[in-house]
Amino acid sequence: MDSAIEISELYFSYGDLEIFRGLSLRIPRGKVVAILGASGSGKSTLLKLIGGQLRPSKGSVKVAGSDVHRLSSEDLYRLSLEIGMMFQNAGLFTDLNVFDNVAFPIRENFDAPEELVRKMVLMKLHAVGLRGARDMMPNDLSGGMTRRVALARAIATDPKLMMYDEPFAGLDPISLNHVCHLIQDLNQALDLTSVVVTYDVKEALVVADYAYVISDGVVIGKGTPDEIKSSSSAYLRQFINALPDGPVRFHFPAPPLEEDLRLKP
């Protein structure tokens, strides 16, 4: 199957903190793919590497066949117009109403007449069920509505690739269900490829066609939702079932407590 994203032998660190150490994965075109992992496993960092905001120390990230980190600034800009991003905190402009938030990327990147902008914005808001909220301000929206406006803004420029950073975090069950269905419905209706990074296992395995689980800088599990759930891996069993005991560490690496307490500041 044709790949929308190919990541090969990826290495990346924040200073001495190693995040990825040979990560490789492939995102098939037209599918919803979940990337799962505990907090701090590098899920959001991976999205920044895919989008070109960060540069790996080694390895390659290819989007639509182009090596992202070898592109010129102009080519990277053109590629970015084909990528939609739903941020973890929604990232709406608090001083703009819903309509202008969704209109912003269209006005910023295209010289389109305002009547066309209006029609495009209303269609995107209709797709997420919020056409009637176009005059509301972000601070007046519920958490679920905020995420849906962020989704409408992300698809405003008709991207080919959608990336979702923790789209389920902090949502009530009804809003969460709405967002799950929207991800699936929009992926099919707009012929998208969608990458969902999250630690929310239950919802991710409902919405995804395929999933990767990352830990300690590499892929430690992959497969369809059914394959992930039936895996014999100790890590996957702990992660999928939220078990308190297992190979997943709770403490960030540090010297033994007794040694640390003896050290003078």
Summary of the structure (lengths in Angstrom):
residues: 265
radius of gyration: 19.8
end to end distance: 56.6
largest distance: 69.1
contacts: 812
relative contact order: 0.16
helix: 40%
strand: 24%
